[in-house]
Amino acid sequence: MSDRKRRIPLRSGTLLVGLGVILVLSGCHFGASKSSPTGQVVATVGAREITRRELEVEIQGSRASTPAAQKAERQAALQRIVQRVALANAARDQGIDKDPSFALLSQRGDDALLVQLLETKMAASVPPPTNEEAQQYQEANPNMFSERKIFDVDQIRMSRPSDPQIIKKLEPLKTLDEIASFLTDNHIVFQRGTNVMDAVSQNPKLLSAIMALPPHEVFILSSANEVFVNEIRDTRTSPFVGAPATQFALSSLKSQHIQEAVARQLRSILAKARSSVRLNKEFEPPPKNPPVKMQSSRAGG
């Protein structure tokens, strides 16, 4: 075992910016009125009409496969819209839309939504990977495919502490027992047990780092909300090949290409916009290379 434990950050999947609020009011459903709307109008709330197009936007990304499931999903989506409109109308009746913060919050919401739609448009323009690329990806990552590794690990699992120094204090510790003792002494709640790590579900760079560790090396993986301290007890090989492996490779490459393309285009947009940005001096960042102050060398008389 080496003198220092290596911390390997876990890269969580990079997703497109998400914006939305789902109102869940159990037992609160709205049915048809005596004069039900027809045509392109699917519902009305007072004078406000809800159109089929609005409903389609609400359920974008739906994965329901059967007609019955699709109908149920559309009905649930319409109930969400109706609830949202009814509550928004109540807020307007109370004058909340005249609050000075409303315009600013609306602008922020509009901006965030535009960024989301921009990223979606960029993602749609990325061509899908080819089968040849998928084959090359499998060959370049044998530990995920032809020699796919399954790791049996002893593991300590805990919520990510609010104090980042806690993680740093774990780094000099060499065994799970030492880490468990430290967490107990500092009254940090954790769970200890065994787990299974499948190489297929890991980022290729992360997997390479894990494979390079000395035997019984303790390493830390982290996500947005949790920290996992691991020690590999056993490693098994279970090949992942054939059509399922190719499909997985195609999906992984597609996500990777989209992330890279979107990030590249966003960086380009921000770089071009930099020349049009002007900051109040109070909010200007410090210069990267602050000027050196010259001291007078005049001799005293």
Protein Blocks (a to p, Z undefined) as FASTA:
>chain_A
ZZbdcdddddddddddddddddddehiacdddfbdcehjbfbdehjbccdfklmmmmmgo
iabfbfklmmmmmmmmmmmmmmmmmmmmmmmmnommmpmklmmmmmmmmmmmmmmmmmmm
mmmmpccddfklmmmmmmmmmmlmmmoccdddddddddddfblklmmmmmmpmbfklmmm
mmmmnopacddddddddfklpcfklmmmmmmpcehiacddddfkbccddddfbdcdddde
hjllmmmmmmmmmmmmmmmmmmmmmmmmmmmmmmmpccdfklpccdfbdcdddddfbdcZ
Z
